[in-house]
């Protein structure tokens, strides 16, 4: 039988042995505060440098492009060629018909890239609305932006911030969008950064077992919209800058309202709830007491268990480079094919008829033009703005919101999604696009008629 002195001695030894662990956990918590703060600064705080107001990730991307100068097109071309060559070497084209078509488009993208950079090929390729638009406006930024964003991403998602926000946002995100609270980070990253960075976060978190398949599909097709900086380009093109705040906040609210509705509709409603590669999955914390205390506890747990900084950065940069190589050749070829379809065939005009029922019930002008602008959004989100330049202000407003709220377009986002491990079939992406555009029109048109 143990004496009181022996029990006291054992208790003191136990406390002594636990001090290093507690001390280590306390030391590691600085990573949550420091790295998360730097990640937030990089992704979500616009700063003005050299007359340009944008987020730090974008500033670094612009600085690298300026540093590379004339070599920049060749860097992008190397990534395009690597992205087309690797699937051929791995024989991905043998996996399925979809994979065969994707590899074919990647090879075609490499051919188009080589022709454009070395100035060989038909004059049409060098028309301002074709090669220069696709290569200079899309290829060059994405080839640097995604890897740079991956470095900042390692700070943002690896040290407890996702878990902290996840617990706080759980009461909002789960009932509205059927997604975990941490998906709020994806939404903000897409709007402030870009869809490519948002998808990079989604794919990383999905592979880590924090989202199931259904949640990843909702986030990838509902939050991965274009950045606020690209929205400025749309607003400038359509003469909406004098209504910028109205346009920005209307787009934000309508886009997420459409996401909330479509998450409860097929085909998303019937999506699998399995986790990546059969993982058990990380369940959301059930909060019984203080939500802020529960959020802090989750952040502490993740910060303590997180990878060393350099290893975390390497894993995210590797993912970023893989995604960059996977999407660049596809964007170039699919975007070029889409522009040809829009300008030289009546296919987009035929496709526009599916939106007539949602437009003709309202007393808005330029109905046929608005239907065509809505239909062409599936090819490239900027094309609707080019079509609606001379339309009425109400039609311009609806077109601008629809092009962003539609989210899914073949020139960039579809290849980005197909390059992830989420594996959403193309037919399902098209179906979701139709639902999103139809819902956006039903919400945005009456709102625009009230304003204009």
C-alpha positions in Angstrom: 0.0 0.0 0.0 1.4 3.4 -1.0 2.0 6.0 1.6 0.9 9.7 1.2 4.5 10.6 0.8 4.9 8.1 -2.1 1.8 9.3 -3.8 3.0 12.9 -3.5 6.3 12.0 -4.9 4.7 10.2 -7.9 2.5 13.2 -8.6 5.5 15.5 -8.6 7.4 13.2 -11.0 4.3 13.1 -13.3 4.0 16.9 -13.4 7.8 17.1 -14.0 7.6 14.7 -16.9 4.7 16.6 -18.5 6.4 20.0 -18.4 8.6 19.4 -21.5 5.6 18.3 -23.6 3.6 21.3 -22.4 6.6 23.6 -23.0 7.1 22.2 -26.5 3.4 22.6 -27.3 3.6 26.2 -26.0 6.7 26.9 -28.1 5.1 25.5 -31.3 2.0 27.7 -30.9 4.0 30.7 -32.1 3.8 29.1 -35.5 0.0 29.5 -35.5 0.3 33.2 -34.8 3.3 34.1 -37.0 2.7 31.9 -40.0 -1.0 32.4 -40.1 -0.6 36.2 -39.9 1.9 36.2 -42.7 -0.4 33.9 -44.8 -3.3 36.3 -44.2 -1.2 39.3 -45.2 0.0 37.5 -48.4 -3.5 36.4 -49.5 -6.1 38.8 -48.1 -4.6 42.3 -47.6 -4.3 44.4 -50.7 -1.3 46.8 -50.6 -0.2 49.5 -53.1 3.3 49.1 -54.5 4.5 51.1 -57.4 1.1 52.4 -58.1 -0.5 48.9 -58.2 -3.0 47.9 -55.6 -3.3 44.2 -55.1 -2.5 41.3 -52.7 1.2 40.5 -51.9 1.1 37.2 -53.7 0.1 39.1 -56.9 2.8 41.7 -56.3 5.5 38.9 -56.0 4.1 37.3 -59.2 4.3 40.6 -61.0 7.9 41.2 -59.7 9.1 37.7 -60.9 7.5 38.3 -64.3 9.3 41.7 -64.5 12.6 40.1 -63.4 12.3 37.4 -66.1 11.4 40.0 -68.7 11.8 38.7 -72.3 12.4 35.1 -70.9 8.9 35.0 -69.4 7.1 33.5 -72.5 9.8 30.8 -72.8 9.3 29.9 -69.1 5.6 29.5 -69.6 6.2 27.5 -72.8 8.5 25.1 -70.9 5.8 24.5 -68.4 3.2 24.0 -71.2 5.5 21.4 -73.0 6.2 19.6 -69.7 2.5 19.6 -68.9 1.7 18.0 -72.3 4.7 15.6 -72.3 4.3 14.1 -68.8 0.8 12.6 -69.5 2.1 11.1 -72.7 5.1 9.5 -71.0 2.8 8.2 -68.2 0.4 6.9 -70.9 -2.5 8.6 -69.2 -4.4 8.4 -72.5 -4.9 4.7 -72.0 -6.9 5.1 -68.8 -10.2 6.3 -70.2 -11.8 8.2 -73.1 -11.9 11.3 -71.0 -8.2 11.0 -70.2 -7.5 10.4 -73.9 -9.4 13.6 -74.9 -7.6 15.6 -72.1 -4.2 14.4 -73.2 -5.0 15.2 -76.8 -6.0 18.8 -75.8 -2.8 19.1 -73.8 -0.6 18.1 -76.8 -2.6 20.5 -79.0 -2.0 23.2 -76.4 1.8 22.6 -76.5 1.7 22.9 -80.4 -0.3 26.2 -80.2 2.2 27.5 -77.5 5.2 26.6 -79.7 3.6 28.3 -82.7 2.7 31.4 -80.8 6.1 31.9 -79.0 8.1 31.3 -82.1 5.8 33.3 -84.4 4.9 30.5 -86.8 1.4 29.5 -88.0 -1.7 31.2 -89.3 -2.4 34.9 -88.9 -5.5 34.1 -86.9 -3.4 32.8 -84.0 -1.8 36.3 -83.7 -5.1 38.2 -83.8 -5.4 40.2 -80.6 -8.5 38.2 -79.5 -6.8 34.8 -79.8 -3.1 34.1 -79.2 -2.3 37.3 -77.3 -5.4 37.1 -75.2 -4.9 33.4 -74.2 -1.1 33.4 -73.9 -0.4 36.9 -72.5 -3.5 37.3 -70.3 -3.8 33.7 -69.0 -0.6 31.7 -69.6 1.9 34.2 -68.3 0.1 35.1 -65.1 -0.9 31.5 -64.2 2.6 30.1 -64.8 4.0 32.2 -62.0 1.0 32.9 -59.8 0.1 29.3 -58.9 3.6 28.3 -57.7 4.0 31.6 -55.8 0.6 31.2 -54.3 1.6 27.7 -53.2 4.4 29.1 -51.0 2.0 31.5 -49.2 -0.6 28.7 -49.1 1.8 26.6 -46.9 1.6 29.3 -44.3 -2.2 29.8 -44.6 -3.4 26.2 -44.3 -0.6 24.3 -42.4 -0.5 25.8 -38.9 -4.0 26.0 -37.5 -5.8 28.9 -39.2 -8.1 26.6 -41.2 -9.1 24.8 -38.0 -9.6 28.1 -36.1 -11.8 29.6 -38.8 -13.5 26.3 -39.4 -14.9 26.1 -35.8 -16.0 29.8 -35.9 -17.7 29.6 -39.3 -19.4 26.2 -38.7 -22.8 27.7 -37.8 -22.9 29.6 -41.1 -21.2 27.3 -43.7 -22.8 24.0 -42.7 -26.5 25.0 -42.9 -26.1 27.3 -45.9 -23.6 25.5 -48.1 -23.4 22.0 -46.6 -19.6 22.5 -46.2 -17.3 22.7 -43.2 -16.6 26.1 -41.7 -13.0 26.1 -43.0 -14.3 26.3 -46.6 -14.8 30.0 -45.9 -11.0 30.3 -46.4 -11.4 28.9 -50.0 -14.2 31.3 -50.7 -12.2 34.4 -49.6 -9.0 33.1 -51.3 -10.8 32.8 -54.6 -12.4 36.3 -54.4 -9.3 38.1 -53.2 -6.7 35.9 -55.0 -7.9 33.7 -57.8 -9.8 30.5 -58.6 -6.5 28.7 -59.2 -5.3 29.5 -55.7 -8.8 28.6 -54.3 -8.6 25.2 -56.1 -5.1 24.7 -54.8 -6.4 25.1 -51.2 -9.4 22.8 -51.9 -7.3 20.0 -53.4 -4.8 20.1 -50.6 -7.4 20.1 -47.9 -9.4 17.3 -49.7 -6.3 15.1 -50.0 -5.6 15.6 -46.3 -9.1 14.2 -45.5 -10.6 17.5 -44.2 -13.3 17.6 -47.0 -15.3 14.6 -48.3 -16.0 14.3 -52.1 -19.4 16.1 -51.9 -17.9 19.0 -49.9 -15.0 19.3 -52.3 -17.3 19.4 -55.3 -19.5 22.1 -53.7 -16.4 24.2 -52.9 -14.7 23.7 -56.2 -17.8 24.6 -58.3 -19.3 27.1 -55.9 -16.5 29.2 -54.5 -13.7 29.0 -57.1 -14.7 32.1 -58.9 -12.4 34.8 -60.5 -10.5 37.2 -58.3 -11.7 40.7 -57.4 -8.8 42.1 -59.5 -10.3 40.4 -62.6 -13.7 41.7 -61.6 -12.2 45.2 -62.1 -11.3 44.3 -65.7 -14.9 43.2 -66.3 -16.2 46.4 -64.7 -13.9 48.6 -66.7 -14.8 46.8 -70.0 -18.6 47.3 -69.4 -18.4 50.8 -67.9 -19.5 49.7 -64.5 -16.7 51.2 -62.4 -18.9 54.1 -61.4 -21.1 51.4 -59.8 -18.1 49.4 -58.4 -19.3 48.9 -54.9 -22.8 47.9 -56.0 -21.4 45.6 -58.6 -18.8 43.9 -56.3 -21.1 43.3 -53.3 -24.0 42.3 -55.6 -21.8 39.7 -57.3 -20.5 38.4 -54.0 -24.0 37.9 -52.5 -25.6 36.5 -55.7 -22.7 34.1 -56.3 -22.8 32.6 -52.8 -26.6 32.6 -52.9 -26.5 30.5 -56.0 -24.0 28.2 -54.4 -26.2 27.7 -51.4 -29.2 26.8 -53.6 -27.3 24.6 -56.0 -25.7 22.6 -53.1 -29.2 21.3 -52.4 -30.0 20.4 -56.0 -28.9 17.6 -58.3 -26.3 16.6 -59.4 -24.4 17.9 -56.3 -27.1 16.6 -53.9 -26.4 13.0 -54.8 -22.6 13.3 -54.7 -20.6 10.7 -52.7 -19.6 11.6 -49.2 -16.5 9.4 -49.2 -13.1 10.8 -48.3 -10.0 10.8 -50.5 -8.6 7.3 -51.0 -10.8 5.8 -48.3 -9.5 8.0 -45.4 -11.6 8.1 -42.3 -11.9 11.8 -42.7 -11.6 14.7 -40.3 -15.0 15.3 -38.6 -16.0 18.8 -37.5 -15.6 19.7 -33.8 -18.8 19.5 -31.8 -18.8 22.7 -29.8 -20.6 22.5 -26.4 -19.0 25.5 -24.6 -17.3 28.6 -25.9 -16.9 28.6 -29.7 -13.8 30.8 -29.4 -12.2 28.5 -26.9 -13.0 25.5 -29.1 -11.5 27.3 -32.1 -8.3 28.1 -30.2 -8.0 24.4 -29.0 -8.3 23.2 -32.6 -5.6 25.7 -33.7 -3.3 24.5 -31.0 -3.7 20.9 -31.9 -2.9 21.5 -35.6 0.0 23.8 -34.8 1.5 21.2 -32.5 1.1 18.4 -35.1 2.1 20.4 -38.2 5.0 19.8 -40.5 8.3 21.8 -40.4 8.0 24.9 -42.5 10.4 24.0 -45.3 8.8 20.5 -45.7 5.4 22.1 -45.8 6.5 24.7 -48.4 8.0 22.0 -50.5 4.9 19.8 -50.5 2.7 22.8 -51.5 5.1 24.1 -54.2 5.2 20.6 -55.6 1.4 20.5 -55.8 1.4 24.0 -57.3 3.9 23.2 -60.0 2.0 20.0 -60.9 -1.2 21.9 -61.2 0.4 24.6 -63.3 1.8 22.1 -65.8 -1.5 20.3 -65.8 -3.7 23.3 -66.6 -1.6 25.5 -68.9 -1.7 23.4 -72.1 -5.4 22.6 -71.6 -6.4 26.2 -71.1 -4.5 27.2 -74.3 -6.1 24.6 -76.5 -9.6 24.6 -75.1 -9.7 28.4 -74.9 -8.6 28.6 -78.6 -11.2 26.1 -79.7 -13.9 27.9 -77.7 -13.1 31.2 -79.3 -13.3 29.6 -82.8 -16.7 28.1 -81.9 -17.9 31.5 -80.7 -16.7 33.5 -83.7 -17.1 31.1 -86.6 -20.1 28.8 -85.8 -23.7 29.3 -84.7 -23.3 26.8 -81.8 -23.3 29.5 -79.2 -26.4 31.0 -80.7 -28.1 27.6 -80.6 -27.0 27.1 -77.0 -28.3 30.4 -75.9 -31.9 29.2 -76.5 -31.8 27.2 -73.3 -31.7 30.5 -71.3 -34.6 32.1 -73.1 -37.2 30.9 -70.6 -35.3 32.5 -67.7 -34.8 35.9 -69.5 -38.0 36.4 -71.5 -40.2 36.4 -68.3 -38.6 39.8 -67.4 -39.1 43.2 -69.1 -35.4 43.6 -69.8 -33.9 44.9 -73.1 -31.5 43.0 -75.4 -32.9 39.6 -74.4 -31.2 37.6 -77.2 -27.9 39.3 -76.6 -28.1 38.5 -72.9 -28.9 34.9 -73.6 -25.9 34.6 -75.9 -23.6 36.3 -73.4 -24.9 33.8 -70.7 -24.3 30.9 -73.0 -20.8 31.9 -74.1 -19.7 32.1 -70.4 -19.0 28.3 -70.5 -16.1 28.9 -72.9 -14.4 31.9 -71.2 -15.7 34.2 -68.5 -14.4 37.3 -70.1 -16.2 36.7 -73.5 -19.7 37.8 -72.2 -18.3 41.2 -71.4 -17.0 41.6 -75.0 -20.5 40.7 -76.4 -22.3 43.1 -74.1 -20.2 46.2 -74.4 -22.8 48.2 -76.3 -25.9 46.8 -74.4 -28.1 48.7 -71.9 -26.7 49.3 -68.4 -29.1 46.7 -66.9 -27.9 44.1 -69.4 -24.3 45.0 -68.8 -24.8 44.6 -65.0 -26.5 41.2 -65.3 -23.9 40.0 -67.9 -21.1 41.0 -65.6 -22.6 39.2 -62.6 -23.5 36.1 -64.6 -20.1 35.7 -66.1 -18.6 35.6 -62.6 -21.3 33.7 -60.8 -21.4 31.0 -63.5 -17.9 30.0 -62.2 -17.4 27.1 -64.6 -15.7 27.9 -68.0 -13.7 25.7 -70.3 -10.7 28.0 -71.0 -9.4 27.8 -67.5 -11.5 26.6 -64.6 -12.5 23.2 -66.1 -8.8 22.2 -66.8 -8.0 23.4 -63.3 -10.7 21.2 -61.8 -9.7 18.2 -64.0 -6.1 18.6 -62.8 -7.1 18.1 -59.2 -7.8 14.9 -57.3 -11.5 15.7 -56.9 -12.4 14.1 -60.2 -15.6 15.8 -61.3 -16.8 14.5 -64.7 -17.1 17.0 -67.5 -20.9 16.3 -68.0 -21.5 17.1 -64.3 -19.5 20.4 -64.6 -21.7 21.4 -67.6 -24.9 20.5 -65.7 -23.7 22.6 -62.7 -22.8 25.5 -65.0 -26.4 25.5 -66.5 -28.0 25.5 -63.0 -25.7 28.3 -61.8 -26.4 30.5 -64.9 -30.2 29.9 -64.7 -30.3 30.7 -61.0 -28.1 33.8 -61.4 -30.4 35.2 -64.2 -33.5 34.7 -62.0 -31.9 36.6 -59.2 -29.8 39.2 -61.0 -32.3 40.4 -63.7 -35.1 41.6 -61.3 -32.4 43.2 -59.1 -30.9 45.0 -62.1 -34.3 46.3 -63.2 -34.9 47.8 -59.7 -31.5 49.6 -59.8 -31.4 50.7 -63.5 
